Each structure stands twice: as C-alpha cells, then as structure tokens.
Amino acid sequence: MVNLLDPHIIITRMFESGKFNEMLDYCLKLLEKNPNDLMALQNSALSLLKLKKYTEAIKYCDKVLHQDKFDNYSMTIKIHALENLRRFDEVIECCETILVKNNKDVWALNTCGIALNELNRFTEAIKFYDRVLKIEKNNITAIINKAISLSFLGDSKSSIEYYDLAQKIDPSMKELTIAKSREFEKLGLEDEGFLAAQGVLLKDMEKIKSDAKKNKCSVFHQFCQMEFIEKEEKRKLK
C-alpha cells in the first residue's frame, strides 16, 4: 500500500502539478527538522530552479555538494542554474567534476562543449564533441554543435557536412536546412544554397545539378520539375 505521507510521494506530486512554491515550502520545513536532509536540499534546489531563482538554487546545490561533490542530481541542477546566469566558466568546472568520475558522461561532455561555444572557444569545444561522437557516433547534439563551432571558425565546408549528417539522423529539424543553406551562401554557392534550403541532402545535389545542365535549365527549374513529377507519381498511386 502506498504511503501518501511519504515525503518522496508528496514532493513528486507537487512537482508533477507544477506547485513549485508549495514544494519549496515543504522542503524548507523538512530542513528545519534536519538541515542535512539530502532529499530536501536537492528538491529545494530543484524548486528554486523552476522558480527561476537561480542564485538561490545554487546555494542549496552547494550544500549537497559539500557532503558529496559527485552528487550528480545536484550538480545537474547547478549546471542548469549557472547556464541561465550565463556563468559558463563555472559550468565548465562543474562538467569537469562530473567527468572526473565518469569521463564518458555524454551529457557532461556536450554541456562542456556548449559552454565553450558560448565563450567563443570553438576549437576547444570541438574536442568535447569529438569525444561524444567516439562514444555515440549519431549523437545529434554533438553533431549540430560541432557544425556551429566549425561555422564560427570559418570552415563552412566541414560545417555543411555535419549539418547534412544531422539532417540524415533527424529530417524533421527544419532549422538545419536553413543553417546549411547559409553556409553554402558564405561560399558563394547559390544553387547549392537554394537546394539546401529545400532540404536536399548533399548526396542528391550533384544529380539535380547534372540534370539541370543536361536539360539546359536552371537548378531552380530542375528542382521544381522534379517536385512536380514526384507529386504526380504519388497522385497516380492514390
């Protein structure tokens, strides 16, 4: 039988209902009884994070981390609070602590990379994304952020390749097509930029360009013709 007075259940119910002020008040009452109550400290930090009181949230995280510097739950909350405060140097320090315990923690590696991006330290950031991709070759967070880093470093060609890879993994992310198109535009490749904006993958671009040359028409007209034919074929199948 479920004990409805169990603090874990009460806190979970408040969290799921979005009652973060009540959750904080409840945790503070628990801390009056026991200032070292780990669950109450962690959930005080969580409720403060949800209430966007980031500096206060960090204080409660630090109380937990003073007891256990590798407490992953509190470290994660602290990192989110620091990100919102744009204290990215400290985000990196926290991620490095996590990585001391587990150097293959994909979330910490990606988070560290993103923080380095925010500090315009793109070459360093790429090293962290590469570490992620050695562990998970299709990790889309690492792939997209590596593409962003490469773009800022002026390597549009490599950036395009990573945006293209991300598209293959998740074709629903329409913002990838715009980002890839912009990289082509930086290279002065207008036809490729147009095709990229339509969601065309690199492997299909050369055929469209070749067909346009064969048919003595623009890439734009060739693409429109191809789209028309595909729609007609689908209509006939129906």
C-alpha positions as protocol buffer text, in pm:
chain_id: "A"
residue {
  index: 1
  type: MET
  ca { x: 0 y: 0 z: 0 }
}
residue {
  index: 2
  type: VAL
  ca { x: 126 y: 346 z: -97 }
}
residue {
  index: 3
  type: ASN
  ca { x: 204 y: 576 z: 196 }
}
residue {
  index: 4
  type: LEU
  ca { x: 61 y: 913 z: 90 }
}
residue {
  index: 5
  type: LEU
  ca { x: 253 y: 1083 z: 371 }
}
residue {
  index: 6
  type: ASP
  ca { x: 588 y: 967 z: 233 }
}
residue {
  index: 7
  type: PRO
  ca { x: 790 y: 1285 z: 158 }
}
residue {
  index: 8
  type: HIS
  ca { x: 906 y: 1138 z: -176 }
}
residue {
  index: 9
  type: ILE
  ca { x: 544 y: 1094 z: -288 }
}
residue {
  index: 10
  type: ILE
  ca { x: 438 y: 1438 z: -161 }
}
residue {
  index: 11
  type: ILE
  ca { x: 728 y: 1611 z: -340 }
}
residue {
  index: 12
  type: THR
  ca { x: 672 y: 1415 z: -661 }
}
residue {
  index: 13
  type: ARG
  ca { x: 302 y: 1506 z: -658 }
}
residue {
  index: 14
  type: MET
  ca { x: 381 y: 1876 z: -610 }
}
residue {
  index: 15
  type: PHE
  ca { x: 646 y: 1869 z: -883 }
}
residue {
  index: 16
  type: GLU
  ca { x: 418 y: 1699 z: -1134 }
}
residue {
  index: 17
  type: SER
  ca { x: 145 y: 1955 z: -1054 }
}
residue {
  index: 18
  type: GLY
  ca { x: 387 y: 2242 z: -1107 }
}
residue {
  index: 19
  type: LYS
  ca { x: 336 y: 2364 z: -749 }
}
residue {
  index: 20
  type: PHE
  ca { x: 696 y: 2475 z: -704 }
}
residue {
  index: 21
  type: ASN
  ca { x: 633 y: 2734 z: -431 }
}
residue {
  index: 22
  type: GLU
  ca { x: 450 y: 2474 z: -222 }
}
residue {
  index: 23
  type: MET
  ca { x: 725 y: 2223 z: -294 }
}
residue {
  index: 24
  type: LEU
  ca { x: 987 y: 2469 z: -170 }
}
residue {
  index: 25
  type: ASP
  ca { x: 790 y: 2547 z: 147 }
}
residue {
  index: 26
  type: TYR
  ca { x: 751 y: 2176 z: 218 }
}
residue {
  index: 27
  type: CYS
  ca { x: 1124 y: 2110 z: 170 }
}
residue {
  index: 28
  type: LEU
  ca { x: 1218 y: 2404 z: 393 }
}
residue {
  index: 29
  type: LYS
  ca { x: 1002 y: 2258 z: 671 }
}
residue {
  index: 30
  type: LEU
  ca { x: 1185 y: 1927 z: 634 }
}
residue {
  index: 31
  type: LEU
  ca { x: 1515 y: 2114 z: 660 }
}
residue {
  index: 32
  type: GLU
  ca { x: 1404 y: 2278 z: 984 }
}
residue {
  index: 33
  type: LYS
  ca { x: 1385 y: 1927 z: 1131 }
}
residue {
  index: 34
  type: ASN
  ca { x: 1705 y: 1809 z: 964 }
}
residue {
  index: 35
  type: PRO
  ca { x: 1933 y: 2066 z: 793 }
}
residue {
  index: 36
  type: ASN
  ca { x: 2127 y: 1785 z: 624 }
}
residue {
  index: 37
  type: ASP
  ca { x: 1823 y: 1612 z: 470 }
}
residue {
  index: 38
  type: LEU
  ca { x: 1966 y: 1529 z: 126 }
}
residue {
  index: 39
  type: MET
  ca { x: 1630 y: 1487 z: -45 }
}
residue {
  index: 40
  type: ALA
  ca { x: 1500 y: 1817 z: 95 }
}
residue {
  index: 41
  type: LEU
  ca { x: 1816 y: 2003 z: -11 }
}
residue {
  index: 42
  type: GLN
  ca { x: 1805 y: 1859 z: -362 }
}
residue {
  index: 43
  type: ASN
  ca { x: 1439 y: 1936 z: -411 }
}
residue {
  index: 44
  type: SER
  ca { x: 1471 y: 2284 z: -263 }
}
residue {
  index: 45
  type: ALA
  ca { x: 1730 y: 2347 z: -534 }
}
residue {
  index: 46
  type: LEU
  ca { x: 1504 y: 2195 z: -799 }
}
residue {
  index: 47
  type: SER
  ca { x: 1202 y: 2405 z: -698 }
}
residue {
  index: 48
  type: LEU
  ca { x: 1415 y: 2723 z: -695 }
}
residue {
  index: 49
  type: LEU
  ca { x: 1544 y: 2635 z: -1043 }
}
residue {
  index: 50
  type: LYS
  ca { x: 1186 y: 2601 z: -1167 }
}
residue {
  index: 51
  type: LEU
  ca { x: 1101 y: 2933 z: -1000 }
}
residue {
  index: 52
  type: LYS
  ca { x: 1396 y: 3092 z: -1187 }
}
residue {
  index: 53
  type: LYS
  ca { x: 1571 y: 3180 z: -861 }
}
residue {
  index: 54
  type: TYR
  ca { x: 1900 y: 3056 z: -992 }
}
residue {
  index: 55
  type: THR
  ca { x: 2143 y: 3203 z: -739 }
}
residue {
  index: 56
  type: GLU
  ca { x: 1942 y: 3059 z: -451 }
}
residue {
  index: 57
  type: ALA
  ca { x: 1919 y: 2722 z: -625 }
}
residue {
  index: 58
  type: ILE
  ca { x: 2299 y: 2710 z: -649 }
}
residue {
  index: 59
  type: LYS
  ca { x: 2331 y: 2769 z: -273 }
}
residue {
  index: 60
  type: TYR
  ca { x: 2124 y: 2458 z: -198 }
}
residue {
  index: 61
  type: CYS
  ca { x: 2314 y: 2255 z: -456 }
}
residue {
  index: 62
  type: ASP
  ca { x: 2639 y: 2357 z: -288 }
}
residue {
  index: 63
  type: LYS
  ca { x: 2509 y: 2235 z: 47 }
}
residue {
  index: 64
  type: VAL
  ca { x: 2461 y: 1890 z: -106 }
}
residue {
  index: 65
  type: LEU
  ca { x: 2791 y: 1901 z: -294 }
}
residue {
  index: 66
  type: HIS
  ca { x: 2968 y: 1988 z: 29 }
}
residue {
  index: 67
  type: GLN
  ca { x: 2856 y: 1647 z: 155 }
}
residue {
  index: 68
  type: ASP
  ca { x: 2918 y: 1468 z: -175 }
}
residue {
  index: 69
  type: LYS
  ca { x: 3099 y: 1657 z: -451 }
}
residue {
  index: 70
  type: PHE
  ca { x: 2995 y: 1392 z: -704 }
}
residue {
  index: 71
  type: ASP
  ca { x: 2620 y: 1412 z: -636 }
}
residue {
  index: 72
  type: ASN
  ca { x: 2503 y: 1403 z: -997 }
}
residue {
  index: 73
  type: TYR
  ca { x: 2148 y: 1525 z: -927 }
}
residue {
  index: 74
  type: SER
  ca { x: 2260 y: 1844 z: -752 }
}
residue {
  index: 75
  type: MET
  ca { x: 2542 y: 1902 z: -1000 }
}
residue {
  index: 76
  type: THR
  ca { x: 2295 y: 1884 z: -1289 }
}
residue {
  index: 77
  type: ILE
  ca { x: 2063 y: 2139 z: -1123 }
}
residue {
  index: 78
  type: LYS
  ca { x: 2359 y: 2365 z: -1050 }
}
residue {
  index: 79
  type: ILE
  ca { x: 2475 y: 2350 z: -1412 }
}
residue {
  index: 80
  type: HIS
  ca { x: 2128 y: 2445 z: -1539 }
}
residue {
  index: 81
  type: ALA
  ca { x: 2120 y: 2739 z: -1295 }
}
residue {
  index: 82
  type: LEU
  ca { x: 2469 y: 2853 z: -1399 }
}
residue {
  index: 83
  type: GLU
  ca { x: 2373 y: 2833 z: -1767 }
}
residue {
  index: 84
  type: ASN
  ca { x: 2074 y: 3059 z: -1703 }
}
residue {
  index: 85
  type: LEU
  ca { x: 2306 y: 3302 z: -1523 }
}
residue {
  index: 86
  type: ARG
  ca { x: 2548 y: 3275 z: -1819 }
}
residue {
  index: 87
  type: ARG
  ca { x: 2832 y: 3179 z: -1585 }
}
residue {
  index: 88
  type: PHE
  ca { x: 2984 y: 2945 z: -1841 }
}
residue {
  index: 89
  type: ASP
  ca { x: 3332 y: 2922 z: -1686 }
}
residue {
  index: 90
  type: GLU
  ca { x: 3168 y: 2769 z: -1379 }
}
residue {
  index: 91
  type: VAL
  ca { x: 2958 y: 2538 z: -1597 }
}
residue {
  index: 92
  type: ILE
  ca { x: 3283 y: 2400 z: -1739 }
}
residue {
  index: 93
  type: GLU
  ca { x: 3424 y: 2347 z: -1388 }
}
residue {
  index: 94
  type: CYS
  ca { x: 3113 y: 2152 z: -1286 }
}
residue {
  index: 95
  type: CYS
  ca { x: 3126 y: 1938 z: -1601 }
}
residue {
  index: 96
  type: GLU
  ca { x: 3492 y: 1862 z: -1536 }
}
residue {
  index: 97
  type: THR
  ca { x: 3399 y: 1737 z: -1188 }
}
residue {
  index: 98
  type: ILE
  ca { x: 3141 y: 1501 z: -1340 }
}
residue {
  index: 99
  type: LEU
  ca { x: 3397 y: 1382 z: -1594 }
}
residue {
  index: 100
  type: VAL
  ca { x: 3650 y: 1302 z: -1320 }
}
residue {
  index: 101
  type: LYS
  ca { x: 3408 y: 1035 z: -1202 }
}
residue {
  index: 102
  type: ASN
  ca { x: 3293 y: 927 z: -1550 }
}
residue {
  index: 103
  type: ASN
  ca { x: 3494 y: 1052 z: -1847 }
}
residue {
  index: 104
  type: LYS
  ca { x: 3232 y: 910 z: -2084 }
}
residue {
  index: 105
  type: ASP
  ca { x: 2938 y: 1106 z: -1948 }
}
residue {
  index: 106
  type: VAL
  ca { x: 2788 y: 1223 z: -2278 }
}
residue {
  index: 107
  type: TRP
  ca { x: 2566 y: 1489 z: -2122 }
}
residue {
  index: 108
  type: ALA
  ca { x: 2860 y: 1648 z: -1938 }
}
residue {
  index: 109
  type: LEU
  ca { x: 3079 y: 1636 z: -2249 }
}
residue {
  index: 110
  type: ASN
  ca { x: 2813 y: 1805 z: -2463 }
}
residue {
  index: 111
  type: THR
  ca { x: 2733 y: 2060 z: -2192 }
}
residue {
  index: 112
  type: CYS
  ca { x: 3101 y: 2148 z: -2158 }
}
residue {
  index: 113
  type: GLY
  ca { x: 3127 y: 2190 z: -2535 }
}
residue {
  index: 114
  type: ILE
  ca { x: 2823 y: 2418 z: -2546 }
}
residue {
  index: 115
  type: ALA
  ca { x: 2963 y: 2631 z: -2263 }
}
residue {
  index: 116
  type: LEU
  ca { x: 3291 y: 2666 z: -2454 }
}
residue {
  index: 117
  type: ASN
  ca { x: 3092 y: 2772 z: -2762 }
}
residue {
  index: 118
  type: GLU
  ca { x: 2925 y: 3042 z: -2554 }
}
residue {
  index: 119
  type: LEU
  ca { x: 3273 y: 3164 z: -2455 }
}
residue {
  index: 120
  type: ASN
  ca { x: 3382 y: 3167 z: -2824 }
}
residue {
  index: 121
  type: ARG
  ca { x: 3632 y: 2889 z: -2753 }
}
residue {
  index: 122
  type: PHE
  ca { x: 3524 y: 2689 z: -3058 }
}
residue {
  index: 123
  type: THR
  ca { x: 3838 y: 2482 z: -3117 }
}
residue {
  index: 124
  type: GLU
  ca { x: 3826 y: 2357 z: -2757 }
}
residue {
  index: 125
  type: ALA
  ca { x: 3452 y: 2289 z: -2787 }
}
residue {
  index: 126
  type: ILE
  ca { x: 3504 y: 2066 z: -3091 }
}
residue {
  index: 127
  type: LYS
  ca { x: 3734 y: 1840 z: -2887 }
}
residue {
  index: 128
  type: PHE
  ca { x: 3446 y: 1767 z: -2648 }
}
residue {
  index: 129
  type: TYR
  ca { x: 3201 y: 1698 z: -2933 }
}
residue {
  index: 130
  type: ASP
  ca { x: 3455 y: 1460 z: -3087 }
}
residue {
  index: 131
  type: ARG
  ca { x: 3477 y: 1276 z: -2756 }
}
residue {
  index: 132
  type: VAL
  ca { x: 3098 y: 1236 z: -2760 }
}
residue {
  index: 133
  type: LEU
  ca { x: 3100 y: 1110 z: -3119 }
}
residue {
  index: 134
  type: LYS
  ca { x: 3355 y: 843 z: -3032 }
}
residue {
  index: 135
  type: ILE
  ca { x: 3103 y: 714 z: -2778 }
}
residue {
  index: 136
  type: GLU
  ca { x: 2782 y: 780 z: -2976 }
}
residue {
  index: 137
  type: LYS
  ca { x: 2852 y: 841 z: -3344 }
}
residue {
  index: 138
  type: ASN
  ca { x: 2497 y: 965 z: -3413 }
}
residue {
  index: 139
  type: ASN
  ca { x: 2464 y: 1195 z: -3112 }
}
residue {
  index: 140
  type: ILE
  ca { x: 2276 y: 1480 z: -3277 }
}
residue {
  index: 141
  type: THR
  ca { x: 2354 y: 1737 z: -3005 }
}
residue {
  index: 142
  type: ALA
  ca { x: 2727 y: 1692 z: -3063 }
}
residue {
  index: 143
  type: ILE
  ca { x: 2689 y: 1688 z: -3442 }
}
residue {
  index: 144
  type: ILE
  ca { x: 2486 y: 2010 z: -3458 }
}
residue {
  index: 145
  type: ASN
  ca { x: 2706 y: 2195 z: -3212 }
}
residue {
  index: 146
  type: LYS
  ca { x: 3019 y: 2083 z: -3393 }
}
residue {
  index: 147
  type: ALA
  ca { x: 2867 y: 2224 z: -3713 }
}
residue {
  index: 148
  type: ILE
  ca { x: 2804 y: 2554 z: -3532 }
}
residue {
  index: 149
  type: SER
  ca { x: 3162 y: 2563 z: -3400 }
}
residue {
  index: 150
  type: LEU
  ca { x: 3306 y: 2492 z: -3745 }
}
residue {
  index: 151
  type: SER
  ca { x: 3092 y: 2771 z: -3889 }
}
residue {
  index: 152
  type: PHE
  ca { x: 3228 y: 3023 z: -3638 }
}
residue {
  index: 153
  type: LEU
  ca { x: 3580 y: 2905 z: -3721 }
}
residue {
  index: 154
  type: GLY
  ca { x: 3514 y: 2985 z: -4087 }
}
residue {
  index: 155
  type: ASP
  ca { x: 3517 y: 2622 z: -4205 }
}
residue {
  index: 156
  type: SER
  ca { x: 3186 y: 2629 z: -4394 }
}
residue {
  index: 157
  type: LYS
  ca { x: 3266 y: 2318 z: -4599 }
}
residue {
  index: 158
  type: SER
  ca { x: 3306 y: 2098 z: -4289 }
}
residue {
  index: 159
  type: SER
  ca { x: 3012 y: 2270 z: -4119 }
}
residue {
  index: 160
  type: ILE
  ca { x: 2790 y: 2177 z: -4415 }
}
residue {
  index: 161
  type: GLU
  ca { x: 2894 y: 1811 z: -4387 }
}
residue {
  index: 162
  type: TYR
  ca { x: 2793 y: 1799 z: -4019 }
}
residue {
  index: 163
  type: TYR
  ca { x: 2461 y: 1977 z: -4081 }
}
residue {
  index: 164
  type: ASP
  ca { x: 2396 y: 1725 z: -4357 }
}
residue {
  index: 165
  type: LEU
  ca { x: 2473 y: 1436 z: -4121 }
}
residue {
  index: 166
  type: ALA
  ca { x: 2234 y: 1582 z: -3862 }
}
residue {
  index: 167
  type: GLN
  ca { x: 1964 y: 1605 z: -4131 }
}
residue {
  index: 168
  type: LYS
  ca { x: 2003 y: 1236 z: -4212 }
}
residue {
  index: 169
  type: ILE
  ca { x: 1957 y: 1148 z: -3845 }
}
residue {
  index: 170
  type: ASP
  ca { x: 1659 y: 1380 z: -3787 }
}
residue {
  index: 171
  type: PRO
  ca { x: 1498 y: 1511 z: -4110 }
}
residue {
  index: 172
  type: SER
  ca { x: 1223 y: 1682 z: -3905 }
}
residue {
  index: 173
  type: MET
  ca { x: 1461 y: 1955 z: -3782 }
}
residue {
  index: 174
  type: LYS
  ca { x: 1387 y: 2221 z: -4044 }
}
residue {
  index: 175
  type: GLU
  ca { x: 1630 y: 2471 z: -3891 }
}
residue {
  index: 176
  type: LEU
  ca { x: 1914 y: 2251 z: -4014 }
}
residue {
  index: 177
  type: THR
  ca { x: 1824 y: 2321 z: -4376 }
}
residue {
  index: 178
  type: ILE
  ca { x: 1844 y: 2698 z: -4319 }
}
residue {
  index: 179
  type: ALA
  ca { x: 2176 y: 2671 z: -4135 }
}
residue {
  index: 180
  type: LYS
  ca { x: 2323 y: 2454 z: -4412 }
}
residue {
  index: 181
  type: SER
  ca { x: 2194 y: 2692 z: -4678 }
}
residue {
  index: 182
  type: ARG
  ca { x: 2364 y: 2988 z: -4508 }
}
residue {
  index: 183
  type: GLU
  ca { x: 2698 y: 2804 z: -4512 }
}
residue {
  index: 184
  type: PHE
  ca { x: 2667 y: 2749 z: -4888 }
}
residue {
  index: 185
  type: GLU
  ca { x: 2587 y: 3119 z: -4930 }
}
residue {
  index: 186
  type: LYS
  ca { x: 2906 y: 3207 z: -4743 }
}
residue {
  index: 187
  type: LEU
  ca { x: 3093 y: 3004 z: -5005 }
}
residue {
  index: 188
  type: GLY
  ca { x: 2913 y: 3188 z: -5285 }
}
residue {
  index: 189
  type: LEU
  ca { x: 2732 y: 2869 z: -5396 }
}
residue {
  index: 190
  type: GLU
  ca { x: 2381 y: 2999 z: -5464 }
}
residue {
  index: 191
  type: ASP
  ca { x: 2242 y: 2688 z: -5636 }
}
residue {
  index: 192
  type: GLU
  ca { x: 2359 y: 2462 z: -5353 }
}
residue {
  index: 193
  type: GLY
  ca { x: 2222 y: 2714 z: -5103 }
}
residue {
  index: 194
  type: PHE
  ca { x: 1882 y: 2700 z: -5269 }
}
residue {
  index: 195
  type: LEU
  ca { x: 1879 y: 2320 z: -5273 }
}
residue {
  index: 196
  type: ALA
  ca { x: 1993 y: 2304 z: -4910 }
}
residue {
  index: 197
  type: ALA
  ca { x: 1707 y: 2534 z: -4808 }
}
residue {
  index: 198
  type: GLN
  ca { x: 1465 y: 2287 z: -4971 }
}
residue {
  index: 199
  type: GLY
  ca { x: 1605 y: 2007 z: -4755 }
}
residue {
  index: 200
  type: VAL
  ca { x: 1809 y: 1837 z: -5028 }
}
residue {
  index: 201
  type: LEU
  ca { x: 2094 y: 1624 z: -4896 }
}
residue {
  index: 202
  type: LEU
  ca { x: 2449 y: 1652 z: -5030 }
}
residue {
  index: 203
  type: LYS
  ca { x: 2426 y: 1308 z: -5195 }
}
residue {
  index: 204
  type: ASP
  ca { x: 2131 y: 1426 z: -5410 }
}
residue {
  index: 205
  type: MET
  ca { x: 2259 y: 1771 z: -5507 }
}
residue {
  index: 206
  type: GLU
  ca { x: 2502 y: 1664 z: -5778 }
}
residue {
  index: 207
  type: LYS
  ca { x: 2235 y: 1469 z: -5969 }
}
residue {
  index: 208
  type: ILE
  ca { x: 1995 y: 1767 z: -5965 }
}
residue {
  index: 209
  type: LYS
  ca { x: 2273 y: 1998 z: -6086 }
}
residue {
  index: 210
  type: SER
  ca { x: 2375 y: 1745 z: -6353 }
}
residue {
  index: 211
  type: ASP
  ca { x: 2015 y: 1704 z: -6472 }
}
residue {
  index: 212
  type: ALA
  ca { x: 1974 y: 2082 z: -6489 }
}
residue {
  index: 213
  type: LYS
  ca { x: 2283 y: 2108 z: -6709 }
}
residue {
  index: 214
  type: LYS
  ca { x: 2161 y: 1821 z: -6930 }
}
residue {
  index: 215
  type: ASN
  ca { x: 1816 y: 1980 z: -6967 }
}
residue {
  index: 216
  type: LYS
  ca { x: 1967 y: 2326 z: -7021 }
}
residue {
  index: 217
  type: CYS
  ca { x: 1767 y: 2483 z: -6739 }
}
residue {
  index: 218
  type: SER
  ca { x: 1839 y: 2641 z: -6402 }
}
residue {
  index: 219
  type: VAL
  ca { x: 1878 y: 2435 z: -6088 }
}
residue {
  index: 220
  type: PHE
  ca { x: 1563 y: 2607 z: -5958 }
}
residue {
  index: 221
  type: HIS
  ca { x: 1357 y: 2491 z: -6260 }
}
residue {
  index: 222
  type: GLN
  ca { x: 1504 y: 2141 z: -6244 }
}
residue {
  index: 223
  type: PHE
  ca { x: 1413 y: 2109 z: -5878 }
}
residue {
  index: 224
  type: CYS
  ca { x: 1058 y: 2235 z: -5943 }
}
residue {
  index: 225
  type: GLN
  ca { x: 1020 y: 1986 z: -6229 }
}
residue {
  index: 226
  type: MET
  ca { x: 1144 y: 1704 z: -6007 }
}
residue {
  index: 227
  type: GLU
  ca { x: 897 y: 1803 z: -5732 }
}
residue {
  index: 228
  type: PHE
  ca { x: 611 y: 1814 z: -5987 }
}
residue {
  index: 229
  type: ILE
  ca { x: 695 y: 1466 z: -6118 }
}
residue {
  index: 230
  type: GLU
  ca { x: 712 y: 1322 z: -5766 }
}
residue {
  index: 231
  type: LYS
  ca { x: 373 y: 1472 z: -5676 }
}
residue {
  index: 232
  type: GLU
  ca { x: 218 y: 1335 z: -5995 }
}
residue {
  index: 233
  type: GLU
  ca { x: 353 y: 988 z: -5924 }
}
residue {
  index: 234
  type: LYS
  ca { x: 211 y: 998 z: -5570 }
}
residue {
  index: 235
  type: ARG
  ca { x: -125 y: 1117 z: -5704 }
}
residue {
  index: 236
  type: LYS
  ca { x: -141 y: 827 z: -5952 }
}
residue {
  index: 237
  type: LEU
  ca { x: -62 y: 576 z: -5677 }
}
residue {
  index: 238
  type: LYS
  ca { x: -363 y: 702 z: -5481 }
}
